[in-house]
Each structure stands twice: as structure tokens, then as C-alpha cells.
Amino acid sequence: MKIKQIDTIIIVVLIVVTMLFLVRADYISSILPDVHTSPPGDDTTVVTPLPPEKLPTPPTSLIPAYRRDVSAVDEGAHFSKIRISREWWYFTAVFNDSVSQLKDWVVAVSFNHMARGDLLGTNKPDLLVVSLLGNNSQTYGGMINKEHYLGILQDGTLVAGSPGVKIQFENSWAEGSFPRWHVHAEDADIDPSAEIVIDLDYTAWSLPVWTLGSQAIDISDSEVAGYVVLGCSVSGTVTINGQTYLVRGTGSYEHSWTPNAITRLLIGGWDWFSLTMENGWTIYGTNYLLNPQVISDTLSNVDPFGTLLITTDRGETVTELKDVNLRITQRDEHVFPLIKLPSLFSIKADPSINPLYVISQSLLYGTKTTLSAELSITHSTTKIWKFPTYLGMKIGYCIIDGSISWTDNDGDHEIPIYGIGVSWNMRALL
């Protein structure tokens, strides 16, 4: 049968209409490979990359509900009680957000009601820390201690209330309650070379974690207690010599208190750090030295109060390692001959077999979970109290480089870690 010209036209029209329908219905694009060609004249073919592979995460610890229950009363002041002699509130942050105008800078603001014997020979144990450290060795602020009265006729320089966070040290203050806090800090006469004003909002995405406290019920009544909120969103402004910068990043908030029975004769120093990894994880650690500096360096691995926390999801789940070996490999030799503050550490942390920690460590047994890293303090603000106090403190810009390894049903894992954060070191001669 001979095909007429009109039949040919009809067939072509039907094919064209069918193709248009299939294209509009996105049927053809769904069966074609996802390849995008470059404009005419460019022979390069670009293939759409696959989504990034999700990182495996380490095993998490069993944290009982009572260790994640913090009330507004817990957040308030405790040093008005006769048994409590010191109380500290710390706020730190890493401005790691891409929109931050001070990208990869770190900040530390701390309000500290110290015991009278902590700074021997002074009547000024109320301490304010305002430290701003840049990613290219910029250093602003520091710390200052002022009068602390008996509270009968006059309050101290640091004034705090309850419930919730209500703290003031002259023109610096912090207030709020879980999950939001506001921090305003001015360095005033701390750093005569610069004027800085810090104004930040903290928002928590997960419950706090009690790191110290002996009671399963109402830890707030414990004489030794402390909790930390990890992975907070931090945003606000930082003003340096009249120039204001918008900042955003990740931070932590910590609150602790201890009794008169704990003195500098018992605690000869501490090493504390809060770090934000490039992969978004957060690492927090504390290490208390139970002896004066003369012998504590030798016995630094004997540490029943050492804690290292790892969270991959802003504190929603936590890996708690209680066998912490924080070995000092380098010190600041030129700050003051009698007070040598650390500048480089080797860290190794594993699950502990101490029966005191069996609850939080139980899920980690058999997983071979280990953190191994080097922690370096590149620059810092430092204050040394000389005769008769002989005590030094250092707020540092620190870098961690190492790995976290473990074993699970999927096999062996080793994840490299690299990040920046804030460190706080203290050493006392006596």
C-alpha cells in the first residue's frame, strides 16, 4: 500500500506531539543519565557529584535521665550557702560559621566567685575573664580580679541571683535559663591596649550533662557539682576599638560549684578545653590535678576527676570517656619561673573500668573506643599572680589534631579529627 503525503505528515505530527508530551511529563529526563553538558564550544562534560558519604559515629554512653535534668534553681547562684565557697559560670564559642565576620576566632567569658584562699594575700577573689583570640595570633582582653566582701554591709564585685542565670560583674553580665542565655561582656580595664565589647546569644539544642555531682536525686544540693551544655548556637556582635563585627558559631556553657573543703592544697591545677571539629562534632574535656605543681606533673595520669565528652549531634547523644591521660609535652618557660603553664599536650582517652563510672561506661566496653590526639595552644591571654599568691591562669586558642577509633558490627573505624577551640589552664605553686 502506497503511503500518501498526507499520511506522512500526520505520522510526523503524532511523533512530535508524543515527544512533547513525554518531555513535559518529565518521563524522558527520568530515564536519561544525569549528565549536564557545557555550553557550545566547551568539550568538557560535567557529571553531577554523588552526595557526600555520611560519617560513621562512635558508640554512645548510657547517660541516665537524672544526669540530664537541670532546673532553673540549679542554674542560679549557690555560693550564698555556707558550705559553698566558689562558683563559676563559663561561656565559650568558636565563630566557625561561614557568615561570621570573625571567622575561626574564639571567645571566652567567665564569671567566677572564688574562695578567699584561692588567691592568697589578696582580698580580691571575684574574677572576670573576657578573652578574644583570633585565627592569626590576635589577642584581646584577659582577666581581672576585684574585691569580694563578706556580704554583710556590701556585696562583692560579682553579684549573682536565682533562679536562672543572673550574674553581674560591673558592666559585664549574663542572664537567662535553659535553653537561652544572653552574655554581655566589656573588658574595661582588663586590656589597656584595646576596648572590646562582646554581646552574644546562646541557644541550646540538647539537654545539659552533669559532669560532677554525687547525688542521683537533686544534684543541686551536692557540695561538688557541675554541668555543661554542649553544641549551643551562638550569634551576636563583637566590637573591637569601635568596629562592630557580626559573629556566629558554636559554643558551650558550663556552671560548677565546690565547697570550702576543696582548697589549693588539694587541687594544684586543672586543664580544661571546649573544641569544635571541622566535621561539626564537639569535644569537651577536663583534667584536675590533685597535687601542687611540684609533683602533679609526675602524677598527671592519676586523675579520678578527668572527663572527656564527644558529641556528634550538638549534645543529643554523648560518648563519655573517663580514663583520660592528658600528658604535658611542652610548657611556657618564659612566663614566670615558678609557675609553668602548659602549651602542648598529648591526649589519650578510653573507657574506664573504675566501678564508680560503670553506668556511663557500660555500653563502651568491648568497643575499643579511643581518642588519641595532640592539643596545641598557639596563643593566649595569661595572668600570673606573684608573691605571695603564686598562681597562674591561661586562656588559650587551641588546635586539636588526631583521631577517634572504635569497633562495632560494621567493623573497625578510625575517623580523623581536626578542630579549634578554647582552653583554660591553671597552676598553683602551693
matplotlib code that plots the C-alpha trace (Angstrom):
import matplotlib.pyplot as plt

x = [0.0, 1.4, 1.6, 0.3, 1.9, -0.9, -0.3, 3.4, 2.6, 0.1, 2.6, 5.3, 2.9, 1.9, 5.5, 6.3, 3.2, 4.1, 7.7, 6.5, 4.1, 6.8, 9.2, 6.6, 5.8, 9.5, 9.4, 12.4, 14.6, 14.0, 15.4, 18.3, 21.6, 22.1, 24.7, 25.0, 27.0, 28.8, 27.9, 28.8, 32.5, 33.4, 34.0, 34.1, 31.3, 30.4, 28.8, 26.7, 28.6, 27.2, 26.1, 28.9, 29.2, 27.8, 30.5, 30.1, 29.7, 31.3, 29.3, 27.4, 27.4, 24.4, 23.6, 20.8, 18.0, 18.9, 22.3, 20.4, 17.9, 18.9, 16.4, 16.3, 17.3, 20.4, 21.4, 21.2, 23.7, 24.8, 27.7, 25.3, 25.2, 27.8, 29.3, 29.9, 33.0, 33.4, 31.1, 31.9, 29.9, 31.8, 30.7, 32.9, 32.4, 34.1, 32.9, 33.1, 30.0, 30.9, 28.9, 30.8, 32.9, 35.5, 35.7, 37.5, 38.1, 37.3, 35.9, 35.7, 33.7, 33.6, 32.2, 33.9, 33.2, 36.4, 37.2, 39.3, 42.2, 42.4, 44.3, 46.5, 47.4, 44.6, 41.1, 40.1, 38.8, 36.0, 37.3, 36.1, 37.5, 37.0, 39.3, 39.0, 41.6, 41.9, 42.9, 46.1, 47.5, 45.3, 44.9, 42.5, 41.3, 42.4, 41.2, 40.9, 40.2, 38.4, 37.1, 34.9, 33.3, 31.7, 28.2, 27.0, 27.4, 28.4, 28.2, 31.2, 32.1, 30.4, 26.7, 24.5, 21.0, 18.5, 16.5, 18.2, 21.4, 21.6, 25.2, 26.9, 30.5, 30.5, 29.4, 29.5, 26.6, 24.8, 21.2, 18.7, 17.7, 17.7, 17.6, 18.6, 21.1, 22.4, 26.0, 27.3, 31.0, 33.2, 37.0, 37.0, 40.4, 41.4, 43.3, 44.6, 45.6, 42.1, 38.5, 36.3, 32.5, 31.0, 27.3, 26.2, 23.0, 23.4, 20.7, 20.9, 19.8, 20.0, 19.8, 22.8, 25.0, 26.0, 29.8, 30.1, 27.7, 27.4, 23.6, 21.2, 18.4, 18.6, 22.3, 21.9, 22.2, 25.6, 28.6, 30.6, 28.6, 28.8, 27.1, 27.8, 25.6, 27.3, 26.8, 25.0, 24.2, 25.9, 25.3, 25.7, 28.3, 31.9, 33.2, 36.9, 38.0, 34.7, 34.4, 31.5, 31.5, 28.7, 29.6, 28.0, 29.2, 29.1, 29.7, 29.3, 28.0, 29.2, 28.3, 30.0, 30.5, 32.7, 32.9, 35.4, 36.9, 38.5, 41.5, 44.5, 46.4, 44.3, 43.8, 47.1, 45.8, 43.4, 43.3, 40.0, 39.0, 36.0, 36.6, 34.6, 35.7, 35.7, 33.2, 30.7, 31.5, 32.2, 34.8, 34.9, 37.4, 38.6, 41.6, 42.1, 45.5, 45.2, 48.7, 50.7, 52.5, 55.8, 54.6, 51.4, 53.3, 54.7, 51.4, 49.2, 47.9, 46.4, 43.2, 39.9, 38.2, 39.2, 36.3, 36.2, 32.9, 32.3, 29.1, 28.3, 24.8, 25.1, 24.8, 21.8, 23.9, 27.2, 30.3, 31.8, 35.4, 36.5, 40.1, 41.8, 45.5, 46.4, 50.2, 52.1, 54.7, 55.7, 55.4, 55.7, 59.2, 59.4, 56.2, 57.3, 59.9, 57.9, 54.6, 55.0, 51.8, 51.4, 51.4, 51.3, 49.5, 49.3, 45.7, 44.6, 41.1, 39.4, 36.5, 37.3, 37.0, 36.5, 33.3, 32.3, 31.6, 30.2, 26.8, 28.1, 31.0, 29.0, 27.9, 31.5, 33.1, 34.3, 34.1, 37.7, 36.7, 39.8, 40.5, 44.2, 45.3, 47.7, 46.4, 48.5, 47.9, 49.1, 48.4, 46.7, 45.9, 47.7, 47.7, 50.3, 49.7, 53.2, 54.2, 52.5, 49.9, 52.0, 49.2, 48.8, 45.9, 45.9, 43.0, 44.3, 43.4, 43.9, 44.1, 43.4, 44.7, 44.2, 41.7, 38.8, 38.7, 36.2, 34.8, 31.2, 29.1, 30.2, 33.9, 36.8, 36.6, 39.1, 37.9, 40.4, 39.6, 40.8, 39.3, 39.8, 38.5, 39.3, 41.5, 41.8, 44.8, 45.6, 48.7, 49.4, 52.8, 51.3]
y = [0.0, 3.3, 5.9, 9.2, 12.5, 13.5, 10.2, 11.0, 14.5, 13.0, 10.4, 13.1, 15.4, 12.5, 11.7, 15.3, 15.7, 12.4, 13.6, 16.9, 15.2, 12.9, 15.8, 17.9, 14.8, 14.6, 10.9, 11.2, 13.0, 10.4, 7.6, 9.5, 9.7, 12.7, 14.4, 18.1, 19.3, 22.5, 25.4, 25.2, 25.3, 23.5, 19.8, 19.2, 17.0, 17.5, 14.7, 15.7, 14.5, 12.0, 13.2, 13.1, 9.9, 10.1, 9.7, 6.8, 7.9, 6.4, 4.4, 6.5, 6.3, 5.4, 8.7, 8.3, 10.8, 12.4, 13.4, 15.5, 17.2, 20.8, 23.2, 27.0, 26.7, 24.7, 27.5, 30.1, 31.1, 28.6, 30.5, 32.1, 28.8, 28.5, 25.2, 26.6, 28.7, 29.1, 29.1, 29.6, 30.3, 29.8, 30.8, 29.9, 29.9, 29.2, 31.5, 28.8, 29.8, 30.9, 34.2, 35.2, 38.3, 37.0, 33.5, 31.0, 33.3, 32.1, 33.8, 33.0, 34.9, 33.7, 35.0, 33.5, 33.7, 32.3, 31.1, 33.5, 31.2, 30.7, 34.0, 34.1, 37.5, 39.4, 40.4, 40.2, 36.7, 37.9, 37.1, 38.1, 36.6, 38.3, 36.8, 37.2, 35.3, 35.5, 32.9, 34.8, 35.2, 38.3, 38.6, 40.8, 41.0, 38.8, 38.5, 40.7, 40.1, 42.5, 42.9, 40.3, 41.5, 39.5, 40.3, 41.9, 45.6, 45.4, 42.8, 41.7, 42.9, 39.8, 39.7, 36.7, 35.6, 32.8, 31.2, 31.1, 32.7, 36.2, 37.4, 40.8, 41.9, 45.7, 46.4, 42.7, 40.4, 37.2, 36.2, 33.6, 30.0, 26.8, 26.8, 30.5, 32.9, 36.3, 37.3, 40.9, 41.5, 44.5, 44.3, 47.7, 48.0, 44.4, 45.2, 48.8, 48.4, 47.7, 48.2, 45.2, 44.6, 41.1, 40.7, 37.1, 35.0, 31.3, 28.7, 25.1, 22.2, 19.5, 18.9, 19.7, 16.9, 16.8, 16.1, 16.5, 15.6, 12.7, 12.5, 10.8, 12.9, 16.7, 17.1, 20.8, 20.1, 18.4, 20.4, 19.4, 19.8, 20.9, 20.6, 21.6, 22.4, 21.3, 22.4, 25.7, 28.0, 31.3, 34.6, 38.3, 41.0, 41.7, 45.3, 46.0, 49.6, 50.9, 48.5, 46.1, 42.6, 40.1, 36.7, 33.3, 29.8, 27.0, 27.3, 25.7, 26.9, 25.4, 26.0, 24.5, 25.0, 23.5, 23.6, 25.1, 21.7, 21.7, 24.1, 24.8, 22.4, 19.6, 20.9, 22.1, 22.9, 22.0, 21.7, 22.4, 22.7, 23.0, 22.3, 22.4, 20.0, 20.7, 17.8, 19.5, 17.3, 18.8, 17.7, 18.8, 17.8, 18.5, 17.2, 18.1, 17.7, 16.6, 17.8, 21.0, 21.7, 20.5, 16.8, 17.0, 16.8, 13.5, 12.1, 13.7, 10.4, 9.6, 11.5, 10.3, 13.5, 13.5, 13.6, 13.7, 14.1, 13.7, 14.6, 14.3, 15.9, 19.0, 17.1, 15.0, 11.9, 11.8, 9.5, 9.9, 8.6, 8.6, 7.2, 10.4, 10.7, 14.3, 14.4, 17.7, 17.7, 21.4, 24.3, 28.1, 28.5, 32.3, 33.4, 33.0, 30.6, 29.2, 28.8, 26.8, 26.7, 24.0, 24.8, 21.3, 18.1, 14.5, 13.2, 9.6, 8.8, 5.4, 3.9, 3.5, 0.3, 2.3, 0.9, 4.5, 5.0, 1.7, 3.1, 5.6, 3.3, 0.0, 0.4, 1.2, -2.0, -4.1, -1.3, -0.3, 3.3, 5.6, 9.2, 9.9, 13.4, 16.3, 19.5, 22.7, 26.2, 28.6, 32.0, 33.1, 35.7, 34.9, 36.3, 35.4, 36.3, 36.5, 36.7, 35.6, 34.1, 32.2, 31.1, 31.4, 31.1, 31.0, 31.2, 29.8, 29.4, 25.7, 23.3, 19.5, 17.1, 13.3, 10.5, 8.7, 4.9, 2.1, -1.2, -2.1, -4.5, -2.8, -3.4, -1.2, 2.6, 5.4, 9.0, 11.8, 14.9, 18.4, 21.5, 24.6, 25.9, 27.4, 26.1, 27.1, 26.1, 26.8, 26.0, 26.9, 26.6, 25.5]
z = [0.0, -1.0, 1.8, 0.8, 1.6, 4.0, 5.9, 6.3, 7.7, 10.2, 11.4, 11.9, 13.8, 16.1, 16.8, 17.6, 19.8, 21.7, 22.3, 23.6, 25.9, 27.3, 27.8, 29.6, 31.8, 32.7, 31.6, 29.2, 31.7, 34.4, 32.2, 30.8, 32.7, 34.9, 32.8, 32.1, 29.1, 29.0, 26.7, 22.9, 22.3, 25.5, 25.2, 28.9, 30.3, 34.0, 35.9, 38.9, 42.0, 44.4, 47.9, 50.5, 52.4, 55.9, 58.6, 61.0, 64.6, 67.7, 70.3, 72.8, 76.5, 78.8, 80.4, 83.0, 82.9, 86.2, 84.7, 82.1, 84.3, 85.2, 86.8, 86.9, 90.6, 89.5, 87.1, 89.9, 92.5, 95.2, 96.9, 99.4, 101.2, 104.0, 102.6, 99.1, 98.7, 94.9, 91.9, 88.2, 85.1, 81.7, 78.2, 75.3, 71.5, 68.2, 65.4, 62.7, 60.7, 57.1, 57.5, 60.6, 60.1, 62.6, 61.0, 63.2, 66.1, 69.6, 72.7, 76.5, 79.1, 82.6, 85.9, 88.9, 92.6, 94.1, 97.6, 99.7, 99.9, 96.1, 95.6, 98.7, 100.0, 98.2, 99.1, 95.5, 94.7, 92.4, 88.9, 85.4, 82.2, 78.9, 76.2, 72.4, 70.3, 66.5, 64.0, 63.2, 66.7, 67.5, 71.3, 73.2, 76.8, 79.6, 83.2, 86.3, 90.0, 92.3, 95.8, 97.4, 100.6, 103.4, 102.1, 105.4, 104.6, 101.0, 98.2, 96.2, 92.7, 91.4, 92.2, 91.3, 92.0, 91.4, 89.8, 86.4, 85.4, 86.8, 87.1, 87.0, 87.3, 87.0, 83.3, 82.3, 82.9, 81.8, 82.2, 81.0, 81.7, 79.6, 76.6, 76.0, 77.6, 76.8, 77.6, 77.6, 78.4, 78.4, 79.0, 80.6, 82.4, 81.7, 78.4, 78.2, 74.6, 73.2, 74.0, 73.3, 73.9, 73.4, 73.0, 72.4, 72.4, 73.3, 72.3, 73.4, 71.1, 73.7, 77.5, 79.7, 81.1, 84.8, 84.9, 88.7, 91.4, 93.8, 94.2, 91.8, 93.1, 93.4, 92.4, 93.1, 96.8, 96.3, 97.5, 94.4, 91.2, 87.7, 84.3, 80.7, 77.7, 74.5, 70.9, 71.5, 68.6, 69.3, 67.5, 68.1, 67.8, 68.8, 68.9, 68.8, 69.3, 68.0, 65.0, 65.2, 63.7, 63.2, 64.5, 64.5, 65.6, 68.1, 71.8, 75.3, 78.6, 81.9, 85.6, 88.6, 92.4, 95.1, 98.9, 101.4, 101.9, 98.4, 98.6, 96.5, 98.8, 97.2, 93.7, 92.3, 88.8, 86.0, 82.2, 80.5, 76.9, 74.6, 70.9, 67.7, 64.9, 61.2, 60.8, 63.2, 66.2, 69.7, 72.2, 75.8, 78.4, 82.0, 83.9, 87.6, 89.2, 92.8, 93.9, 93.8, 90.6, 92.0, 91.9, 89.9, 86.6, 87.6, 88.7, 86.0, 84.8, 88.3, 87.7, 89.2, 88.0, 84.4, 81.8, 78.0, 76.2, 72.5, 70.7, 67.0, 67.2, 69.4, 72.6, 71.9, 72.4, 74.2, 74.3, 77.8, 78.3, 81.9, 81.6, 80.5, 80.1, 79.3, 79.2, 79.0, 76.3, 76.3, 78.7, 78.6, 80.1, 79.9, 81.6, 85.3, 86.5, 89.4, 87.5, 84.3, 82.3, 79.6, 75.8, 74.2, 75.3, 74.2, 74.8, 75.1, 76.4, 76.8, 78.7, 82.4, 84.4, 87.6, 89.2, 90.0, 86.3, 85.3, 84.2, 81.7, 80.5, 80.3, 76.6, 75.6, 76.9, 74.1, 71.5, 71.8, 71.7, 71.9, 71.3, 70.5, 69.6, 70.1, 71.6, 71.0, 72.4, 69.8, 71.7, 74.8, 77.4, 80.6, 84.2, 86.9, 90.5, 92.1, 95.8, 97.9, 95.7, 93.1, 90.8, 87.0, 84.6, 80.9, 78.3, 75.0, 71.3, 70.9, 68.0, 68.2, 65.6, 65.9, 65.5, 67.2, 66.7, 67.7, 66.7, 66.0, 64.0, 60.8, 61.6, 62.7, 62.3, 62.6, 62.0, 61.7, 63.8, 63.5, 65.2, 67.2, 70.5, 73.9, 76.6, 80.2, 82.3, 86.0, 88.0, 91.7, 93.3, 96.7]

ax = plt.figure().add_subplot(projection="3d")
ax.plot(x, y, z, "-o")
ax.set_aspect("equal")
plt.show()
